[in-house]
C-alpha cells in the first residue's frame, strides 16, 4: 500500500500537510488540512492506489473532503478523483485549458480556474500559476507566506522537469513556465513525483531551468 508521510514532522511550515506516495505509474497525492481537506492530485485510482484507505488513515473521511485540485488532467494524477467522488462531494478544480480532457466526467463538480485565481484551503491560500508545457493546462500552486510550491509535473527535484512530447505539450511553454517559477521564493518544492524538497526549493527550479535551456 502507498506510504504516508505527515510533512509537519519534517518542517514546521508544513504542519497539516500530508503526502501519499503513489505506487507505480501514479502521482503523489498531497492532503492539506483534515477537517476541510484539500486533496492536490489524486493518483491513478487503481487497486494499488485506492485513495480512501490512505485518506482514512489521515483522519479524512468523505465528509471532510472539501476540495480536489488537479495540477493537470493526465490519468496518473486525475483518475483517483472519481474514486473520491463516489463517496464525497467536493468541487474539483482544473485549469480551464485542461478541462476538455475531463470536464464531461466531472459534471457539476468541475470548477475551471486560470492564472491569478486563489484556492482557499483550511490552512492557507494557494495562488494558481498557469505553467503549461507538460500539458497546455498544467498549473502550479503557491503559498507565498510559507514559500510552498506544489509543482505538479512542471518541475521535479534535482533539476528535472516534465516531458513535453504529449498531445498538448510544448518545449517553449515548458521553458517559460520554468522561468515563471524561478521568479518565486520557494523553500518547499512538492512535486507530482519524487521526494519532497524541504529546503532551498529555488535551487532545484533553477537547475531545471538551466537544464531545459542548455540547448536553446
C-alpha positions as CSV (number, residue, x, y, z in Angstrom):
1,X,0.0,0.0,0.0
2,X,1.2,3.6,-0.6
3,X,3.3,5.1,2.1
4,X,2.1,8.2,4.0
5,X,4.2,11.0,5.4
6,X,3.0,13.8,7.6
7,X,5.3,16.5,6.4
8,X,4.9,18.6,9.5
9,X,7.1,16.1,11.2
10,X,9.9,17.3,9.0
11,X,9.2,21.1,8.7
12,X,7.0,23.3,10.9
13,X,5.7,25.2,7.9
14,X,4.2,22.0,6.5
15,X,2.2,21.2,9.6
16,X,-1.1,19.8,8.4
17,X,0.2,18.7,5.0
18,X,0.5,15.0,4.3
19,X,2.0,13.1,1.3
20,X,0.6,9.8,0.0
21,X,3.3,8.4,-2.3
22,X,2.0,6.7,-5.4
23,X,2.8,3.1,-6.3
24,X,3.9,2.5,-9.8
25,X,2.8,4.9,-12.5
26,X,0.9,7.1,-10.1
27,X,1.3,10.7,-8.9
28,X,2.0,11.8,-5.4
29,X,-1.2,12.9,-3.5
30,X,-1.0,15.8,-1.1
31,X,-3.6,16.4,1.6
32,X,-3.8,19.9,3.0
33,X,-5.8,20.1,6.3
34,X,-8.1,17.5,7.8
35,X,-11.5,18.9,8.8
36,X,-12.0,20.6,5.4
37,X,-9.2,18.9,3.5
38,X,-8.0,19.9,0.1
39,X,-6.6,17.0,-2.0
40,X,-4.0,18.0,-4.5
41,X,-3.8,15.4,-7.3
42,X,-5.5,12.1,-6.7
43,X,-3.3,9.4,-8.3
44,X,-4.3,6.8,-10.8
45,X,-7.0,5.3,-8.6
46,X,-6.2,1.7,-9.3
47,X,-6.0,-1.3,-6.9
48,X,-2.5,-0.3,-5.8
49,X,-3.6,3.3,-5.2
50,X,-7.1,3.1,-3.7
51,X,-7.1,6.6,-2.1
52,X,-9.7,6.1,0.6
53,X,-7.8,3.8,2.9
54,X,-5.0,6.4,2.9
55,X,-7.3,9.3,3.5
56,X,-9.0,7.4,6.3
57,X,-5.6,6.7,7.9
58,X,-5.0,10.5,7.9
59,X,-8.4,11.0,9.6
60,X,-10.0,12.4,6.4
61,X,-13.4,10.8,5.8
62,X,-15.9,11.6,3.0
63,X,-17.5,14.5,4.9
64,X,-14.0,16.1,5.4
65,X,-13.1,16.3,1.7
66,X,-13.8,19.9,0.7
67,X,-11.8,20.4,-2.5
68,X,-9.8,18.4,-5.0
69,X,-7.3,20.2,-7.1
70,X,-5.7,18.6,-10.2
71,X,-2.4,20.1,-11.4
72,X,-3.2,18.6,-14.8
73,X,-5.6,16.1,-16.3
74,X,-3.2,13.2,-17.0
75,X,-4.7,9.9,-15.8
76,X,-1.9,9.3,-13.2
77,X,-2.9,12.5,-11.4
78,X,-6.6,12.7,-12.1
79,X,-8.4,9.3,-12.1
80,X,-8.4,8.9,-8.4
81,X,-10.8,11.9,-8.3
82,X,-13.6,9.6,-9.5
83,X,-13.0,7.3,-6.5
84,X,-13.3,10.3,-4.3
85,X,-16.5,11.4,-6.0
86,X,-18.0,8.0,-5.4
87,X,-18.2,8.8,-1.7
88,X,-17.8,12.6,-1.3
89,X,-19.0,15.7,-2.9
90,X,-16.0,18.1,-3.3
91,X,-15.5,20.6,-6.0
92,X,-12.8,19.6,-8.4
93,X,-10.5,22.5,-9.6
94,X,-8.9,22.1,-13.0
95,X,-7.2,24.7,-15.2
96,X,-9.5,25.7,-18.0
97,X,-7.0,24.6,-20.7
98,X,-7.1,21.0,-19.4
99,X,-10.9,20.7,-18.8
100,X,-11.5,19.4,-22.3
101,X,-10.0,16.1,-21.3
102,X,-12.0,15.6,-18.1
103,X,-15.0,18.0,-18.0
104,X,-17.7,15.7,-19.2
105,X,-16.9,13.2,-16.5
106,X,-16.9,15.7,-13.6
107,X,-20.2,17.4,-14.4
108,X,-21.3,19.9,-11.7
109,X,-18.3,19.1,-9.6
110,X,-15.9,21.0,-12.0
111,X,-14.5,24.4,-11.2
112,X,-12.4,25.9,-14.0
113,X,-9.5,28.0,-12.8
114,X,-7.0,30.2,-14.5
115,X,-3.8,32.2,-13.8
116,X,-4.2,34.5,-10.8
117,X,-7.1,32.6,-9.1
118,X,-6.8,31.8,-5.4
119,X,-7.9,28.5,-4.0
120,X,-8.6,28.7,-0.3
121,X,-7.7,25.8,1.9
122,X,-8.1,25.0,5.6
123,X,-4.6,26.1,6.3
124,X,-3.7,28.9,3.9
125,X,-4.5,30.2,0.4
126,X,-2.9,28.8,-2.8
127,X,-2.3,31.1,-5.8
128,X,-2.8,29.5,-9.2
129,X,0.1,29.8,-11.6
130,X,-0.5,28.6,-15.1
131,X,2.6,26.6,-16.1
132,X,1.9,24.9,-19.4
133,X,4.4,22.7,-21.2
134,X,3.8,19.3,-19.8
135,X,0.1,19.9,-20.8
136,X,-1.5,23.1,-22.1
137,X,-3.4,23.3,-18.8
138,X,-0.7,22.4,-16.3
139,X,-0.8,24.6,-13.2
140,X,1.3,25.1,-10.0
141,X,0.0,26.2,-6.6
142,X,2.0,28.6,-4.5
143,X,1.7,29.9,-0.9
144,X,3.8,32.9,-0.6
145,X,3.8,33.2,3.2
146,X,5.3,29.8,3.8
147,X,7.1,29.6,0.5
148,X,5.4,26.3,-0.6
149,X,5.1,25.3,-4.2
150,X,3.0,22.3,-5.4
151,X,4.5,22.0,-8.9
152,X,2.7,19.0,-10.4
153,X,4.8,17.7,-13.4
154,X,6.2,21.1,-14.3
155,X,9.4,20.8,-12.2
156,X,10.9,18.0,-10.1
157,X,13.7,17.8,-7.6
158,X,17.3,17.8,-8.7
159,X,16.8,19.8,-11.9
160,X,14.3,17.6,-13.7
161,X,11.2,18.8,-15.4
162,X,8.1,17.3,-17.1
163,X,8.0,15.8,-20.5
164,X,6.6,18.0,-23.2
165,X,6.1,15.5,-26.0
166,X,2.5,14.7,-25.2
167,X,-0.6,15.8,-27.1
168,X,-0.7,19.3,-25.8
169,X,2.9,19.6,-24.6
170,X,5.4,22.3,-25.7
171,X,9.1,22.7,-25.1
172,X,8.8,26.5,-25.4
173,X,6.0,26.7,-22.9
174,X,8.0,24.5,-20.5
175,X,10.9,26.9,-20.6
176,X,8.7,29.9,-20.0
177,X,6.9,28.1,-17.1
178,X,10.2,27.3,-15.5
179,X,11.2,30.9,-15.8
180,X,8.0,31.9,-14.1
181,X,8.5,29.5,-11.2
182,X,12.2,30.5,-11.0
183,X,11.0,34.0,-10.1
184,X,9.2,32.8,-7.0
185,X,10.6,32.5,-3.5
186,X,10.4,28.7,-2.9
187,X,11.7,26.8,0.1
188,X,9.4,23.7,-0.1
189,X,9.0,22.1,-3.5
190,X,6.3,19.5,-3.5
191,X,6.2,17.9,-7.0
192,X,3.9,15.4,-8.6
193,X,6.5,12.7,-8.5
194,X,9.6,12.2,-6.4
195,X,10.5,13.2,-2.8
196,X,9.6,16.5,-1.3
197,X,12.2,19.2,-1.2
198,X,12.3,20.6,2.3
199,X,14.9,23.4,1.8
200,X,16.1,25.7,-0.9
201,X,13.5,24.7,-3.5
202,X,14.7,27.6,-5.7
203,X,17.9,25.8,-6.3
204,X,16.1,22.8,-7.8
205,X,13.9,25.0,-10.0
206,X,17.0,27.0,-11.2
207,X,18.7,23.7,-12.0
208,X,15.7,22.6,-14.1
209,X,15.6,25.9,-16.0
210,X,19.4,25.8,-16.8
211,X,19.0,22.2,-17.9
212,X,16.0,23.0,-20.2
213,X,17.7,26.0,-21.8
214,X,21.1,24.3,-22.3
215,X,20.5,23.6,-26.0
216,X,18.2,26.5,-26.8
